[in-house]
Amino acid sequence: MEDDSSPRMGAKRPARAAMETRLVDAICAGDEDAWAELVRGYGPSMLRVARVYVSSRTVAEEVVQEAWLAALTAIERFERRSSLKTWLFRILTNQAQTRGAKEGRSVPFSALTDAELGEAGPSVELDRFRATHERWADHWRSTPQRWSELPEERLLARETIALVERAAAALPPAQRAVLTLRDILGWDANEVCEVLGITAANQRVLLHRARTKIRRTLERTFAS
């Protein structure tokens, strides 16, 4: 994962902004090919995010279609104060949360965030550290395995990828949303905060907890 402030990340933004300006101008002028390009570019990612909020892939596909319709209706009023991507995904998450509420499985994202930030318990099991009466108190008793020491084929195996996807699906909703955007879709932290309406500090905590749970699942599997 690249650092959000790296030169490469910064260099990509003007090029992406220029591409988005071209697409918006073309769509507003009635260019159907430009609209199709936008759908191809963001459709799969939108479906992944919608699945965080609703009960099934079928419902998620309906939410994405509703979001595209809302975006097409509103795009001439797009003021370009944010990126086209974050504008689209704010529409999507609003649609998804509304549908999730109708299904009785969604509450406001701010409430989910508060609940998950208030979770009790350490990120790492306490028995991984030496007790206070031992020499080197509070140091690692059993350090996390270095994944660089594992065969690359095992890390990239289809079974491992499926395990990560199952573990991600089992995360609490706010953690799953942040992990999906950051580690699966490759968004930077600022974009995640803007779309989900959370602070940078909360984004870091949610991401850390999500990654810790995924890593714990993988460690147990590799150890066996």
CNS distance restraints for C-alpha pairs under 8 A (distance, minus, plus):
assign (resid   1 and name CA) (resid 183 and name CA) 7.64 0.50 0.50
assign (resid   1 and name CA) (resid 186 and name CA) 7.66 0.50 0.50
assign (resid   2 and name CA) (resid   6 and name CA) 6.93 0.50 0.50
assign (resid   2 and name CA) (resid   9 and name CA) 7.60 0.50 0.50
assign (resid   3 and name CA) (resid   9 and name CA) 7.79 0.50 0.50
assign (resid   4 and name CA) (resid   9 and name CA) 6.43 0.50 0.50
assign (resid   4 and name CA) (resid 188 and name CA) 5.54 0.50 0.50
assign (resid   4 and name CA) (resid 189 and name CA) 6.73 0.50 0.50
assign (resid   5 and name CA) (resid   9 and name CA) 6.55 0.50 0.50
assign (resid   5 and name CA) (resid  10 and name CA) 6.70 0.50 0.50
assign (resid   6 and name CA) (resid  10 and name CA) 6.39 0.50 0.50
assign (resid   7 and name CA) (resid  11 and name CA) 6.02 0.50 0.50
assign (resid   8 and name CA) (resid  12 and name CA) 6.40 0.50 0.50
assign (resid   9 and name CA) (resid  13 and name CA) 6.83 0.50 0.50
assign (resid  10 and name CA) (resid  14 and name CA) 7.83 0.50 0.50
assign (resid  11 and name CA) (resid  15 and name CA) 7.46 0.50 0.50
assign (resid  12 and name CA) (resid  16 and name CA) 6.18 0.50 0.50
assign (resid  13 and name CA) (resid  17 and name CA) 6.02 0.50 0.50
assign (resid  14 and name CA) (resid  18 and name CA) 6.14 0.50 0.50
assign (resid  15 and name CA) (resid  19 and name CA) 6.28 0.50 0.50
assign (resid  16 and name CA) (resid  20 and name CA) 6.12 0.50 0.50
assign (resid  17 and name CA) (resid  21 and name CA) 6.13 0.50 0.50
assign (resid  17 and name CA) (resid  83 and name CA) 7.09 0.50 0.50
assign (resid  18 and name CA) (resid  22 and name CA) 6.26 0.50 0.50
assign (resid  19 and name CA) (resid  23 and name CA) 6.26 0.50 0.50
assign (resid  20 and name CA) (resid  24 and name CA) 6.08 0.50 0.50
assign (resid  20 and name CA) (resid  83 and name CA) 7.77 0.50 0.50
assign (resid  20 and name CA) (resid  84 and name CA) 6.34 0.50 0.50
assign (resid  21 and name CA) (resid  25 and name CA) 6.08 0.50 0.50
assign (resid  22 and name CA) (resid  26 and name CA) 6.11 0.50 0.50
assign (resid  23 and name CA) (resid  27 and name CA) 6.03 0.50 0.50
assign (resid  23 and name CA) (resid  34 and name CA) 5.72 0.50 0.50
assign (resid  23 and name CA) (resid  35 and name CA) 7.52 0.50 0.50
assign (resid  23 and name CA) (resid  38 and name CA) 7.45 0.50 0.50
assign (resid  24 and name CA) (resid  28 and name CA) 6.06 0.50 0.50
assign (resid  24 and name CA) (resid  75 and name CA) 7.44 0.50 0.50
assign (resid  25 and name CA) (resid  29 and name CA) 6.24 0.50 0.50
assign (resid  26 and name CA) (resid  30 and name CA) 6.49 0.50 0.50
assign (resid  26 and name CA) (resid  31 and name CA) 5.29 0.50 0.50
assign (resid  26 and name CA) (resid  34 and name CA) 6.11 0.50 0.50
assign (resid  27 and name CA) (resid  31 and name CA) 5.00 0.50 0.50
assign (resid  27 and name CA) (resid  32 and name CA) 6.78 0.50 0.50
assign (resid  27 and name CA) (resid  34 and name CA) 5.80 0.50 0.50
assign (resid  27 and name CA) (resid  35 and name CA) 5.83 0.50 0.50
assign (resid  28 and name CA) (resid  75 and name CA) 7.24 0.50 0.50
assign (resid  28 and name CA) (resid  76 and name CA) 6.01 0.50 0.50
assign (resid  31 and name CA) (resid  35 and name CA) 6.76 0.50 0.50
assign (resid  32 and name CA) (resid  36 and name CA) 6.22 0.50 0.50
assign (resid  33 and name CA) (resid  37 and name CA) 6.17 0.50 0.50
assign (resid  34 and name CA) (resid  38 and name CA) 6.32 0.50 0.50
assign (resid  35 and name CA) (resid  39 and name CA) 6.31 0.50 0.50
assign (resid  36 and name CA) (resid  40 and name CA) 6.15 0.50 0.50
assign (resid  37 and name CA) (resid  41 and name CA) 6.08 0.50 0.50
assign (resid  38 and name CA) (resid  42 and name CA) 6.24 0.50 0.50
assign (resid  38 and name CA) (resid  43 and name CA) 7.89 0.50 0.50
assign (resid  39 and name CA) (resid  43 and name CA) 5.08 0.50 0.50
assign (resid  40 and name CA) (resid  44 and name CA) 7.54 0.50 0.50
assign (resid  42 and name CA) (resid  46 and name CA) 6.09 0.50 0.50
assign (resid  42 and name CA) (resid  85 and name CA) 7.97 0.50 0.50
assign (resid  43 and name CA) (resid  47 and name CA) 6.32 0.50 0.50
assign (resid  43 and name CA) (resid  64 and name CA) 7.60 0.50 0.50
assign (resid  44 and name CA) (resid  48 and name CA) 6.48 0.50 0.50
assign (resid  45 and name CA) (resid  49 and name CA) 6.39 0.50 0.50
assign (resid  45 and name CA) (resid 185 and name CA) 6.88 0.50 0.50
assign (resid  46 and name CA) (resid  50 and name CA) 6.08 0.50 0.50
assign (resid  46 and name CA) (resid  64 and name CA) 6.47 0.50 0.50
assign (resid  46 and name CA) (resid  89 and name CA) 7.07 0.50 0.50
assign (resid  46 and name CA) (resid  92 and name CA) 7.09 0.50 0.50
assign (resid  47 and name CA) (resid  51 and name CA) 6.30 0.50 0.50
assign (resid  47 and name CA) (resid  57 and name CA) 7.98 0.50 0.50
assign (resid  47 and name CA) (resid  60 and name CA) 6.12 0.50 0.50
assign (resid  47 and name CA) (resid  61 and name CA) 6.34 0.50 0.50
assign (resid  47 and name CA) (resid  64 and name CA) 6.26 0.50 0.50
assign (resid  48 and name CA) (resid  52 and name CA) 7.11 0.50 0.50
assign (resid  48 and name CA) (resid 180 and name CA) 7.68 0.50 0.50
assign (resid  49 and name CA) (resid  53 and name CA) 7.55 0.50 0.50
assign (resid  49 and name CA) (resid  93 and name CA) 7.66 0.50 0.50
assign (resid  49 and name CA) (resid 177 and name CA) 6.88 0.50 0.50
assign (resid  49 and name CA) (resid 180 and name CA) 7.05 0.50 0.50
assign (resid  49 and name CA) (resid 181 and name CA) 7.65 0.50 0.50
assign (resid  50 and name CA) (resid  54 and name CA) 6.59 0.50 0.50
assign (resid  50 and name CA) (resid  60 and name CA) 5.20 0.50 0.50
assign (resid  50 and name CA) (resid  61 and name CA) 7.88 0.50 0.50
assign (resid  50 and name CA) (resid  63 and name CA) 6.87 0.50 0.50
assign (resid  50 and name CA) (resid  64 and name CA) 7.03 0.50 0.50
assign (resid  50 and name CA) (resid  92 and name CA) 7.16 0.50 0.50
assign (resid  50 and name CA) (resid  93 and name CA) 6.90 0.50 0.50
assign (resid  50 and name CA) (resid  96 and name CA) 5.73 0.50 0.50
assign (resid  51 and name CA) (resid  55 and name CA) 7.15 0.50 0.50
assign (resid  51 and name CA) (resid  56 and name CA) 6.78 0.50 0.50
assign (resid  51 and name CA) (resid  57 and name CA) 6.42 0.50 0.50
assign (resid  51 and name CA) (resid  60 and name CA) 5.48 0.50 0.50
assign (resid  52 and name CA) (resid 169 and name CA) 7.92 0.50 0.50
assign (resid  52 and name CA) (resid 173 and name CA) 6.41 0.50 0.50
assign (resid  52 and name CA) (resid 176 and name CA) 6.88 0.50 0.50
assign (resid  52 and name CA) (resid 177 and name CA) 6.27 0.50 0.50
assign (resid  53 and name CA) (resid  96 and name CA) 5.84 0.50 0.50
assign (resid  53 and name CA) (resid  97 and name CA) 6.12 0.50 0.50
assign (resid  53 and name CA) (resid 100 and name CA) 5.68 0.50 0.50
assign (resid  53 and name CA) (resid 105 and name CA) 7.79 0.50 0.50
assign (resid  53 and name CA) (resid 106 and name CA) 6.67 0.50 0.50
assign (resid  53 and name CA) (resid 173 and name CA) 7.36 0.50 0.50
assign (resid  54 and name CA) (resid  59 and name CA) 6.59 0.50 0.50
assign (resid  54 and name CA) (resid  60 and name CA) 6.24 0.50 0.50
assign (resid  54 and name CA) (resid  96 and name CA) 6.77 0.50 0.50
assign (resid  54 and name CA) (resid  97 and name CA) 7.86 0.50 0.50
assign (resid  54 and name CA) (resid  99 and name CA) 6.98 0.50 0.50
assign (resid  54 and name CA) (resid 100 and name CA) 5.06 0.50 0.50
assign (resid  54 and name CA) (resid 103 and name CA) 7.61 0.50 0.50
assign (resid  54 and name CA) (resid 105 and name CA) 7.33 0.50 0.50
assign (resid  54 and name CA) (resid 106 and name CA) 7.85 0.50 0.50
assign (resid  55 and name CA) (resid  59 and name CA) 6.80 0.50 0.50
assign (resid  55 and name CA) (resid  60 and name CA) 7.75 0.50 0.50
assign (resid  55 and name CA) (resid 100 and name CA) 7.63 0.50 0.50
assign (resid  55 and name CA) (resid 103 and name CA) 7.82 0.50 0.50
assign (resid  55 and name CA) (resid 105 and name CA) 7.90 0.50 0.50
assign (resid  56 and name CA) (resid  60 and name CA) 6.23 0.50 0.50
assign (resid  57 and name CA) (resid  61 and name CA) 6.09 0.50 0.50
assign (resid  58 and name CA) (resid  62 and name CA) 6.48 0.50 0.50
assign (resid  59 and name CA) (resid  63 and name CA) 6.26 0.50 0.50
assign (resid  60 and name CA) (resid  64 and name CA) 6.23 0.50 0.50
assign (resid  60 and name CA) (resid  96 and name CA) 7.59 0.50 0.50
assign (resid  61 and name CA) (resid  65 and name CA) 6.28 0.50 0.50
assign (resid  62 and name CA) (resid  66 and name CA) 6.22 0.50 0.50
assign (resid  63 and name CA) (resid  67 and name CA) 6.13 0.50 0.50
assign (resid  63 and name CA) (resid  92 and name CA) 7.31 0.50 0.50
assign (resid  63 and name CA) (resid  95 and name CA) 6.28 0.50 0.50
assign (resid  63 and name CA) (resid  96 and name CA) 5.93 0.50 0.50
assign (resid  63 and name CA) (resid  99 and name CA) 7.40 0.50 0.50
assign (resid  64 and name CA) (resid  68 and name CA) 6.19 0.50 0.50
assign (resid  64 and name CA) (resid  92 and name CA) 6.61 0.50 0.50
assign (resid  65 and name CA) (resid  69 and name CA) 6.26 0.50 0.50
assign (resid  66 and name CA) (resid  70 and name CA) 6.20 0.50 0.50
assign (resid  66 and name CA) (resid  95 and name CA) 7.27 0.50 0.50
assign (resid  67 and name CA) (resid  71 and name CA) 6.06 0.50 0.50
assign (resid  67 and name CA) (resid  88 and name CA) 7.77 0.50 0.50
assign (resid  67 and name CA) (resid  91 and name CA) 5.99 0.50 0.50
assign (resid  67 and name CA) (resid  92 and name CA) 5.12 0.50 0.50
assign (resid  67 and name CA) (resid  95 and name CA) 6.38 0.50 0.50
assign (resid  68 and name CA) (resid  72 and name CA) 6.05 0.50 0.50
assign (resid  69 and name CA) (resid  73 and name CA) 6.21 0.50 0.50
assign (resid  70 and name CA) (resid  74 and name CA) 6.20 0.50 0.50
assign (resid  70 and name CA) (resid  91 and name CA) 7.44 0.50 0.50
assign (resid  71 and name CA) (resid  75 and name CA) 5.61 0.50 0.50
assign (resid  71 and name CA) (resid  88 and name CA) 6.71 0.50 0.50
assign (resid  71 and name CA) (resid  91 and name CA) 7.16 0.50 0.50
assign (resid  74 and name CA) (resid  78 and name CA) 6.70 0.50 0.50
assign (resid  80 and name CA) (resid  84 and name CA) 7.01 0.50 0.50
assign (resid  82 and name CA) (resid  86 and name CA) 6.67 0.50 0.50
assign (resid  82 and name CA) (resid  87 and name CA) 6.57 0.50 0.50
assign (resid  83 and name CA) (resid  87 and name CA) 6.24 0.50 0.50
assign (resid  84 and name CA) (resid  88 and name CA) 6.11 0.50 0.50
assign (resid  85 and name CA) (resid  89 and name CA) 6.23 0.50 0.50
assign (resid  86 and name CA) (resid  90 and name CA) 6.02 0.50 0.50
assign (resid  86 and name CA) (resid 191 and name CA) 6.62 0.50 0.50
assign (resid  86 and name CA) (resid 194 and name CA) 7.16 0.50 0.50
assign (resid  86 and name CA) (resid 195 and name CA) 5.83 0.50 0.50
assign (resid  87 and name CA) (resid  91 and name CA) 6.51 0.50 0.50
assign (resid  87 and name CA) (resid 195 and name CA) 7.79 0.50 0.50
assign (resid  88 and name CA) (resid  92 and name CA) 6.29 0.50 0.50
assign (resid  89 and name CA) (resid  93 and name CA) 5.99 0.50 0.50
assign (resid  89 and name CA) (resid 195 and name CA) 6.45 0.50 0.50
assign (resid  90 and name CA) (resid  94 and name CA) 6.12 0.50 0.50
assign (resid  90 and name CA) (resid 195 and name CA) 5.29 0.50 0.50
assign (resid  90 and name CA) (resid 196 and name CA) 7.54 0.50 0.50
assign (resid  91 and name CA) (resid  95 and name CA) 6.24 0.50 0.50
assign (resid  92 and name CA) (resid  96 and name CA) 6.04 0.50 0.50
assign (resid  93 and name CA) (resid  97 and name CA) 5.94 0.50 0.50
assign (resid  93 and name CA) (resid 195 and name CA) 7.90 0.50 0.50
assign (resid  93 and name CA) (resid 196 and name CA) 7.90 0.50 0.50
assign (resid  94 and name CA) (resid  98 and name CA) 6.20 0.50 0.50
assign (resid  95 and name CA) (resid  99 and name CA) 6.27 0.50 0.50
assign (resid  96 and name CA) (resid 100 and name CA) 5.96 0.50 0.50
assign (resid  97 and name CA) (resid 101 and name CA) 6.04 0.50 0.50
assign (resid  97 and name CA) (resid 106 and name CA) 6.29 0.50 0.50
assign (resid  97 and name CA) (resid 107 and name CA) 7.51 0.50 0.50
assign (resid  97 and name CA) (resid 108 and name CA) 7.39 0.50 0.50
assign (resid  98 and name CA) (resid 102 and name CA) 6.45 0.50 0.50
assign (resid  99 and name CA) (resid 103 and name CA) 6.40 0.50 0.50
assign (resid 100 and name CA) (resid 104 and name CA) 6.30 0.50 0.50
assign (resid 100 and name CA) (resid 105 and name CA) 5.44 0.50 0.50
assign (resid 100 and name CA) (resid 106 and name CA) 4.77 0.50 0.50
assign (resid 100 and name CA) (resid 107 and name CA) 7.92 0.50 0.50
assign (resid 101 and name CA) (resid 105 and name CA) 5.82 0.50 0.50
assign (resid 101 and name CA) (resid 106 and name CA) 4.62 0.50 0.50
assign (resid 101 and name CA) (resid 107 and name CA) 6.34 0.50 0.50
assign (resid 102 and name CA) (resid 106 and name CA) 7.98 0.50 0.50
assign (resid 107 and name CA) (resid 111 and name CA) 6.69 0.50 0.50
assign (resid 107 and name CA) (resid 112 and name CA) 6.88 0.50 0.50
assign (resid 108 and name CA) (resid 112 and name CA) 6.61 0.50 0.50
assign (resid 109 and name CA) (resid 113 and name CA) 6.09 0.50 0.50
assign (resid 109 and name CA) (resid 174 and name CA) 7.03 0.50 0.50
assign (resid 109 and name CA) (resid 196 and name CA) 7.54 0.50 0.50
assign (resid 110 and name CA) (resid 114 and name CA) 6.17 0.50 0.50
assign (resid 110 and name CA) (resid 197 and name CA) 7.86 0.50 0.50
assign (resid 110 and name CA) (resid 198 and name CA) 7.60 0.50 0.50
assign (resid 111 and name CA) (resid 115 and name CA) 6.15 0.50 0.50
assign (resid 112 and name CA) (resid 116 and name CA) 6.18 0.50 0.50
assign (resid 112 and name CA) (resid 173 and name CA) 7.06 0.50 0.50
assign (resid 112 and name CA) (resid 174 and name CA) 5.94 0.50 0.50
assign (resid 113 and name CA) (resid 117 and name CA) 5.99 0.50 0.50
assign (resid 113 and name CA) (resid 174 and name CA) 5.63 0.50 0.50
assign (resid 113 and name CA) (resid 202 and name CA) 7.86 0.50 0.50
assign (resid 114 and name CA) (resid 118 and name CA) 6.14 0.50 0.50
assign (resid 115 and name CA) (resid 119 and name CA) 6.60 0.50 0.50
assign (resid 116 and name CA) (resid 172 and name CA) 7.37 0.50 0.50
assign (resid 116 and name CA) (resid 174 and name CA) 7.19 0.50 0.50
assign (resid 116 and name CA) (resid 175 and name CA) 7.69 0.50 0.50
assign (resid 116 and name CA) (resid 206 and name CA) 7.61 0.50 0.50
assign (resid 117 and name CA) (resid 202 and name CA) 7.44 0.50 0.50
assign (resid 117 and name CA) (resid 205 and name CA) 7.29 0.50 0.50
assign (resid 117 and name CA) (resid 206 and name CA) 7.08 0.50 0.50
assign (resid 122 and name CA) (resid 126 and name CA) 7.31 0.50 0.50
assign (resid 123 and name CA) (resid 209 and name CA) 6.37 0.50 0.50
assign (resid 123 and name CA) (resid 212 and name CA) 6.49 0.50 0.50
assign (resid 123 and name CA) (resid 213 and name CA) 7.98 0.50 0.50
assign (resid 124 and name CA) (resid 128 and name CA) 7.39 0.50 0.50
assign (resid 124 and name CA) (resid 212 and name CA) 7.40 0.50 0.50
assign (resid 127 and name CA) (resid 141 and name CA) 7.51 0.50 0.50
assign (resid 128 and name CA) (resid 140 and name CA) 5.83 0.50 0.50
assign (resid 128 and name CA) (resid 141 and name CA) 5.15 0.50 0.50
assign (resid 128 and name CA) (resid 142 and name CA) 5.14 0.50 0.50
assign (resid 128 and name CA) (resid 143 and name CA) 7.01 0.50 0.50
assign (resid 129 and name CA) (resid 137 and name CA) 7.56 0.50 0.50
assign (resid 129 and name CA) (resid 138 and name CA) 5.26 0.50 0.50
assign (resid 129 and name CA) (resid 139 and name CA) 5.35 0.50 0.50
assign (resid 129 and name CA) (resid 140 and name CA) 4.39 0.50 0.50
assign (resid 129 and name CA) (resid 141 and name CA) 4.71 0.50 0.50
assign (resid 129 and name CA) (resid 142 and name CA) 6.96 0.50 0.50
assign (resid 130 and name CA) (resid 134 and name CA) 6.25 0.50 0.50
assign (resid 130 and name CA) (resid 135 and name CA) 7.72 0.50 0.50
assign (resid 130 and name CA) (resid 136 and name CA) 6.79 0.50 0.50
assign (resid 130 and name CA) (resid 137 and name CA) 5.02 0.50 0.50
assign (resid 130 and name CA) (resid 138 and name CA) 4.94 0.50 0.50
assign (resid 130 and name CA) (resid 139 and name CA) 5.58 0.50 0.50
assign (resid 130 and name CA) (resid 140 and name CA) 6.17 0.50 0.50
assign (resid 130 and name CA) (resid 141 and name CA) 5.30 0.50 0.50
assign (resid 131 and name CA) (resid 137 and name CA) 5.42 0.50 0.50
assign (resid 131 and name CA) (resid 138 and name CA) 6.09 0.50 0.50
assign (resid 132 and name CA) (resid 137 and name CA) 4.75 0.50 0.50
assign (resid 132 and name CA) (resid 138 and name CA) 6.39 0.50 0.50
assign (resid 133 and name CA) (resid 137 and name CA) 6.61 0.50 0.50
assign (resid 144 and name CA) (resid 219 and name CA) 7.63 0.50 0.50
assign (resid 145 and name CA) (resid 219 and name CA) 7.17 0.50 0.50
assign (resid 146 and name CA) (resid 150 and name CA) 7.50 0.50 0.50
assign (resid 147 and name CA) (resid 155 and name CA) 7.94 0.50 0.50
assign (resid 150 and name CA) (resid 154 and name CA) 7.00 0.50 0.50
assign (resid 150 and name CA) (resid 155 and name CA) 7.13 0.50 0.50
assign (resid 151 and name CA) (resid 155 and name CA) 6.74 0.50 0.50
assign (resid 152 and name CA) (resid 156 and name CA) 6.21 0.50 0.50
assign (resid 153 and name CA) (resid 157 and name CA) 5.80 0.50 0.50
assign (resid 154 and name CA) (resid 160 and name CA) 7.31 0.50 0.50
assign (resid 155 and name CA) (resid 160 and name CA) 6.37 0.50 0.50
assign (resid 156 and name CA) (resid 160 and name CA) 6.55 0.50 0.50
assign (resid 156 and name CA) (resid 161 and name CA) 6.79 0.50 0.50
assign (resid 157 and name CA) (resid 161 and name CA) 6.50 0.50 0.50
assign (resid 158 and name CA) (resid 162 and name CA) 6.18 0.50 0.50
assign (resid 159 and name CA) (resid 163 and name CA) 6.11 0.50 0.50
assign (resid 160 and name CA) (resid 164 and name CA) 6.29 0.50 0.50
assign (resid 160 and name CA) (resid 218 and name CA) 7.90 0.50 0.50
assign (resid 161 and name CA) (resid 165 and name CA) 6.29 0.50 0.50
assign (resid 162 and name CA) (resid 166 and name CA) 6.22 0.50 0.50
assign (resid 163 and name CA) (resid 167 and name CA) 6.13 0.50 0.50
assign (resid 163 and name CA) (resid 218 and name CA) 7.74 0.50 0.50
assign (resid 164 and name CA) (resid 168 and name CA) 6.02 0.50 0.50
assign (resid 164 and name CA) (resid 214 and name CA) 6.60 0.50 0.50
assign (resid 164 and name CA) (resid 218 and name CA) 7.55 0.50 0.50
assign (resid 165 and name CA) (resid 169 and name CA) 6.14 0.50 0.50
assign (resid 166 and name CA) (resid 170 and name CA) 6.41 0.50 0.50
assign (resid 167 and name CA) (resid 171 and name CA) 6.69 0.50 0.50
assign (resid 167 and name CA) (resid 213 and name CA) 7.86 0.50 0.50
assign (resid 167 and name CA) (resid 214 and name CA) 6.06 0.50 0.50
assign (resid 167 and name CA) (resid 217 and name CA) 7.14 0.50 0.50
assign (resid 168 and name CA) (resid 176 and name CA) 6.15 0.50 0.50
assign (resid 168 and name CA) (resid 179 and name CA) 7.79 0.50 0.50
assign (resid 168 and name CA) (resid 210 and name CA) 7.82 0.50 0.50
assign (resid 168 and name CA) (resid 214 and name CA) 6.86 0.50 0.50
assign (resid 169 and name CA) (resid 176 and name CA) 6.97 0.50 0.50
assign (resid 171 and name CA) (resid 175 and name CA) 6.24 0.50 0.50
assign (resid 171 and name CA) (resid 176 and name CA) 5.35 0.50 0.50
assign (resid 171 and name CA) (resid 210 and name CA) 6.93 0.50 0.50
assign (resid 172 and name CA) (resid 176 and name CA) 6.01 0.50 0.50
assign (resid 173 and name CA) (resid 177 and name CA) 6.04 0.50 0.50
assign (resid 174 and name CA) (resid 178 and name CA) 6.34 0.50 0.50
assign (resid 174 and name CA) (resid 206 and name CA) 7.14 0.50 0.50
assign (resid 175 and name CA) (resid 179 and name CA) 6.04 0.50 0.50
assign (resid 175 and name CA) (resid 206 and name CA) 5.08 0.50 0.50
assign (resid 175 and name CA) (resid 207 and name CA) 6.24 0.50 0.50
assign (resid 175 and name CA) (resid 209 and name CA) 7.20 0.50 0.50
assign (resid 175 and name CA) (resid 210 and name CA) 5.43 0.50 0.50
assign (resid 176 and name CA) (resid 180 and name CA) 5.90 0.50 0.50
assign (resid 176 and name CA) (resid 210 and name CA) 6.90 0.50 0.50
assign (resid 177 and name CA) (resid 181 and name CA) 6.30 0.50 0.50
assign (resid 178 and name CA) (resid 182 and name CA) 6.00 0.50 0.50
assign (resid 178 and name CA) (resid 192 and name CA) 6.87 0.50 0.50
assign (resid 178 and name CA) (resid 203 and name CA) 6.96 0.50 0.50
assign (resid 178 and name CA) (resid 206 and name CA) 6.81 0.50 0.50
assign (resid 178 and name CA) (resid 207 and name CA) 6.00 0.50 0.50
assign (resid 179 and name CA) (resid 183 and name CA) 5.43 0.50 0.50
assign (resid 179 and name CA) (resid 184 and name CA) 6.85 0.50 0.50
assign (resid 179 and name CA) (resid 207 and name CA) 5.82 0.50 0.50
assign (resid 179 and name CA) (resid 210 and name CA) 6.44 0.50 0.50
assign (resid 179 and name CA) (resid 211 and name CA) 7.40 0.50 0.50
assign (resid 180 and name CA) (resid 184 and name CA) 4.90 0.50 0.50
assign (resid 180 and name CA) (resid 185 and name CA) 6.19 0.50 0.50
assign (resid 181 and name CA) (resid 185 and name CA) 4.99 0.50 0.50
assign (resid 181 and name CA) (resid 186 and name CA) 6.23 0.50 0.50
assign (resid 181 and name CA) (resid 187 and name CA) 5.54 0.50 0.50
assign (resid 181 and name CA) (resid 192 and name CA) 6.60 0.50 0.50
assign (resid 182 and name CA) (resid 186 and name CA) 4.88 0.50 0.50
assign (resid 182 and name CA) (resid 187 and name CA) 4.80 0.50 0.50
assign (resid 182 and name CA) (resid 188 and name CA) 6.29 0.50 0.50
assign (resid 182 and name CA) (resid 189 and name CA) 7.10 0.50 0.50
assign (resid 182 and name CA) (resid 192 and name CA) 7.27 0.50 0.50
assign (resid 182 and name CA) (resid 207 and name CA) 7.99 0.50 0.50
assign (resid 183 and name CA) (resid 187 and name CA) 7.45 0.50 0.50
assign (resid 187 and name CA) (resid 191 and name CA) 6.39 0.50 0.50
assign (resid 187 and name CA) (resid 192 and name CA) 6.71 0.50 0.50
assign (resid 188 and name CA) (resid 192 and name CA) 6.54 0.50 0.50
assign (resid 189 and name CA) (resid 193 and name CA) 6.24 0.50 0.50
assign (resid 189 and name CA) (resid 200 and name CA) 7.19 0.50 0.50
assign (resid 189 and name CA) (resid 203 and name CA) 7.35 0.50 0.50
assign (resid 190 and name CA) (resid 194 and name CA) 6.18 0.50 0.50
assign (resid 190 and name CA) (resid 200 and name CA) 7.40 0.50 0.50
assign (resid 191 and name CA) (resid 195 and name CA) 6.23 0.50 0.50
assign (resid 192 and name CA) (resid 196 and name CA) 5.98 0.50 0.50
assign (resid 192 and name CA) (resid 197 and name CA) 7.98 0.50 0.50
assign (resid 192 and name CA) (resid 203 and name CA) 7.67 0.50 0.50
assign (resid 193 and name CA) (resid 197 and name CA) 5.38 0.50 0.50
assign (resid 193 and name CA) (resid 198 and name CA) 4.93 0.50 0.50
assign (resid 193 and name CA) (resid 199 and name CA) 6.00 0.50 0.50
assign (resid 193 and name CA) (resid 200 and name CA) 6.32 0.50 0.50
assign (resid 193 and name CA) (resid 203 and name CA) 6.66 0.50 0.50
assign (resid 194 and name CA) (resid 198 and name CA) 7.08 0.50 0.50
assign (resid 198 and name CA) (resid 202 and name CA) 6.34 0.50 0.50
assign (resid 198 and name CA) (resid 203 and name CA) 6.51 0.50 0.50
assign (resid 199 and name CA) (resid 203 and name CA) 6.16 0.50 0.50
assign (resid 200 and name CA) (resid 204 and name CA) 6.28 0.50 0.50
assign (resid 201 and name CA) (resid 205 and name CA) 6.40 0.50 0.50
assign (resid 202 and name CA) (resid 206 and name CA) 6.11 0.50 0.50
assign (resid 203 and name CA) (resid 207 and name CA) 6.06 0.50 0.50
assign (resid 204 and name CA) (resid 208 and name CA) 6.01 0.50 0.50
assign (resid 205 and name CA) (resid 209 and name CA) 6.19 0.50 0.50
assign (resid 206 and name CA) (resid 210 and name CA) 6.14 0.50 0.50
assign (resid 207 and name CA) (resid 211 and name CA) 6.04 0.50 0.50
assign (resid 208 and name CA) (resid 212 and name CA) 6.02 0.50 0.50
assign (resid 209 and name CA) (resid 213 and name CA) 6.30 0.50 0.50
assign (resid 210 and name CA) (resid 214 and name CA) 6.34 0.50 0.50
assign (resid 211 and name CA) (resid 215 and name CA) 6.00 0.50 0.50
assign (resid 212 and name CA) (resid 216 and name CA) 6.06 0.50 0.50
assign (resid 213 and name CA) (resid 217 and name CA) 6.33 0.50 0.50
assign (resid 214 and name CA) (resid 218 and name CA) 6.36 0.50 0.50
assign (resid 215 and name CA) (resid 219 and name CA) 6.01 0.50 0.50
assign (resid 216 and name CA) (resid 220 and name CA) 6.29 0.50 0.50
assign (resid 217 and name CA) (resid 221 and name CA) 6.41 0.50 0.50
assign (resid 218 and name CA) (resid 222 and name CA) 6.06 0.50 0.50
assign (resid 219 and name CA) (resid 223 and name CA) 5.91 0.50 0.50
assign (resid 220 and name CA) (resid 224 and name CA) 6.38 0.50 0.50
